[in-house]
Amino acid sequence: MKDFKDSLKQIYKEEKLMFFLIIFNTILALILFVFSIVNLNPSAAVVKIGYGDIGGYRNGSWADMLTFPILAIIYGFFHMLIALRIFKKRGAGMTKFFLITTTVMILGTGIVLLRLLEKV
């Protein structure tokens, strides 16, 4: 834990943009987590869980929608730990690329969730 705090302090002092990206990713992941938990709808017997070009929307149970909160936890916490490790091993450039990619993945997951909720 001490190493985690030291890494964040070093990033804050040296790379303000990277620190902003870490905070931004954490906030986006938290928003995705709360939004996906609020929209789980466990009382529904059938929900839309996916989309395929050939078969259209696929039905499933509300438990299948637990994928989205799990992804939010992965994006928010584990990707931050991975980013700190990349910073130590590869430097700031690769870490910024990883964090921007994570931001795009979070936004993409949110868009998929929104599209699935439209069809319910």
Secondary structure, 3 states (H helix, E strand, C coil): CHHHHHHHHHHHHHCHHHHHHHHHHHHHHHHHHHHHHHCCCCCCCCEEEEEECCCEEEEECHHHHHHHHHHHHHHHHHHHHHHHHHHHHHCHHHHHHHHHHHHHHHHHHHHHHHHHHHCC
